[in-house]
Amino acid sequence: MDDRVQRAAAREGESVSEFIRKAAAERADRTLHVKNSERLADIIGSVRGDGSGYSRRTGEAFTELLGEDEAHRRRR
C-alpha cells in the first residue's frame, strides 16, 4: 500500500501527505454526500471585481459547473 500511495502521489506531483489528505477529503465527501456548494461555501462570493465587466454570468457558470461535477460523481 505504501508503494502504491507513493507512486500515485508522485504521478500527481504531490507529497504523500497532501495526496492522503485529498483522498480522505474526497472519501469523506462521498460518504457524507457533501455538495460542492457546501464544500466551497467559505470561498464562494469572496472575490470582488473591479467593475470592468470582464466577468459575465459567473454565478450561472459556476452553478452549472457544480451541477456537472455532481452529475459526474453520481455516475461513478
Residue frames relative to the residue before (quaternion, step in Angstrom):
aa qw qx qy qz dx dy dz
M 1.0000 0.0000 0.0000 0.0000 0.00 0.00 0.00
D 0.6385 0.5392 -0.3323 0.4373 3.61 0.91 -0.88
D 0.6615 0.5081 -0.3061 0.4589 3.57 0.93 -0.91
R 0.6524 0.5178 -0.3179 0.4530 3.60 0.93 -0.86
V 0.6648 0.4949 -0.3056 0.4688 3.56 0.93 -0.89
Q 0.6466 0.5175 -0.3215 0.4591 3.60 0.94 -0.83
R 0.6729 0.4858 -0.3009 0.4697 3.59 0.92 -0.86
A 0.6544 0.5106 -0.3122 0.4621 3.58 0.98 -0.85
A 0.6477 0.5105 -0.3180 0.4676 3.58 0.96 -0.85
A 0.6442 0.5181 -0.3177 0.4643 3.58 0.96 -0.85
R 0.6496 0.5188 -0.3164 0.4569 3.58 0.96 -0.84
E 0.6944 0.4483 -0.2615 0.4984 3.60 1.09 -0.74
G 0.4333 -0.7109 0.4521 0.3201 3.58 1.28 -0.23
E 0.5602 0.5895 -0.3765 0.4437 3.56 1.16 0.64
S 0.5467 -0.5505 0.4898 0.3976 3.54 -1.29 0.24
V 0.6392 -0.5184 0.3935 0.4097 3.56 -1.23 0.40
S 0.6657 0.5066 -0.3227 0.4428 3.61 0.88 -0.85
E 0.6446 0.5007 -0.3247 0.4779 3.62 1.00 -0.75
F 0.6270 0.5368 -0.3277 0.4597 3.58 0.98 -0.84
I 0.6794 0.4821 -0.2846 0.4743 3.59 0.91 -0.94
R 0.6253 0.5341 -0.3412 0.4554 3.64 0.98 -0.79
K 0.6774 0.4860 -0.2955 0.4665 3.57 0.89 -0.93
A 0.6472 0.5174 -0.3197 0.4597 3.58 0.96 -0.85
A 0.6572 0.5034 -0.3098 0.4676 3.58 0.96 -0.85
A 0.6512 0.5129 -0.3152 0.4620 3.59 0.97 -0.84
E 0.6525 0.5115 -0.3145 0.4623 3.60 0.94 -0.85
R 0.6742 0.4815 -0.3017 0.4718 3.59 0.92 -0.86
A 0.6300 0.5219 -0.3355 0.4671 3.59 0.99 -0.77
D 0.6490 0.5133 -0.3155 0.4645 3.59 0.96 -0.85
R 0.6506 0.5003 -0.3161 0.4759 3.60 0.95 -0.83
T 0.6711 0.5045 -0.2988 0.4536 3.56 0.90 -0.92
L 0.7523 0.3765 -0.1975 0.5033 3.55 0.94 -0.90
H 0.3478 -0.7610 0.4710 0.2794 3.60 1.33 -0.11
V 0.1957 0.7997 -0.5361 0.1864 3.56 0.93 0.94
K 0.3708 -0.7218 0.5430 0.2160 3.55 -0.87 0.98
N 0.6125 -0.5578 0.4126 0.3789 3.56 -1.17 0.60
S 0.6362 0.5357 -0.3438 0.4360 3.59 0.96 -0.78
E 0.6479 0.4874 -0.3205 0.4897 3.61 1.07 -0.65
R 0.6593 0.5296 -0.3073 0.4364 3.56 0.94 -0.90
L 0.7627 0.3530 -0.1766 0.5124 3.58 1.08 -0.76
A 0.3124 0.8038 -0.4692 0.1899 3.60 1.28 0.13
D 0.6707 0.5191 -0.3145 0.4265 3.59 0.99 -0.72
I 0.7536 0.3543 -0.2252 0.5058 3.62 1.17 -0.30
I 0.5246 0.6300 -0.4250 0.3837 3.60 1.18 -0.34
G 0.8316 0.1757 -0.1644 0.5005 3.53 -0.83 1.03
S 0.5227 0.6719 -0.4029 0.3361 3.59 1.21 0.13
V 0.6625 0.4708 -0.3059 0.4959 3.60 1.23 -0.20
R 0.2064 -0.7813 0.5819 0.0917 3.54 -0.83 1.00
G 0.3820 -0.7269 0.5270 0.2191 3.55 -1.00 0.83
D 0.5048 -0.6516 0.4764 0.3060 3.54 -1.29 0.19
G 0.5717 -0.6219 0.3684 0.3883 3.56 1.27 0.17
S 0.4544 0.7196 -0.4323 0.2981 3.59 1.23 0.11
G 0.4733 -0.7080 0.4236 0.3088 3.59 1.21 -0.26
Y 0.3785 0.7423 -0.4831 0.2689 3.60 1.21 0.23
S 0.7436 0.3342 -0.1985 0.5440 3.57 1.05 -0.68
R 0.0244 0.7742 -0.6303 0.0515 3.53 -0.84 1.02
R 0.8486 0.0997 -0.1050 0.5088 3.54 -1.07 0.82
T 0.2479 0.8019 -0.5201 0.1580 3.62 1.07 0.51
G 0.6276 0.5359 -0.3450 0.4470 3.59 0.99 -0.74
E 0.6687 0.4892 -0.2946 0.4763 3.56 0.92 -0.90
A 0.6608 0.5106 -0.3082 0.4557 3.57 0.92 -0.92
F 0.6601 0.5006 -0.3135 0.4640 3.58 0.96 -0.84
T 0.6347 0.5233 -0.3254 0.4664 3.59 1.00 -0.80
E 0.6417 0.5116 -0.3198 0.4736 3.58 0.99 -0.81
L 0.6406 0.5277 -0.3174 0.4587 3.56 0.96 -0.86
L 0.6526 0.5010 -0.3151 0.4731 3.59 0.93 -0.85
G 0.6478 0.5229 -0.3171 0.4542 3.56 0.99 -0.80
E 0.6430 0.5151 -0.3198 0.4679 3.57 1.00 -0.80
D 0.6525 0.5087 -0.3145 0.4654 3.57 0.98 -0.83
E 0.6416 0.5114 -0.3268 0.4691 3.60 0.95 -0.82
A 0.6572 0.5026 -0.3144 0.4655 3.61 0.92 -0.88
H 0.6345 0.5285 -0.3285 0.4584 3.59 1.00 -0.81
R 0.6819 0.4831 -0.3014 0.4590 3.59 0.89 -0.90
R 0.6256 0.5413 -0.3455 0.4430 3.61 1.02 -0.64
R 0.6505 0.5378 -0.3119 0.4364 3.59 1.10 -0.71
R 0.5680 0.6329 -0.3821 0.3617 3.59 1.12 -0.49
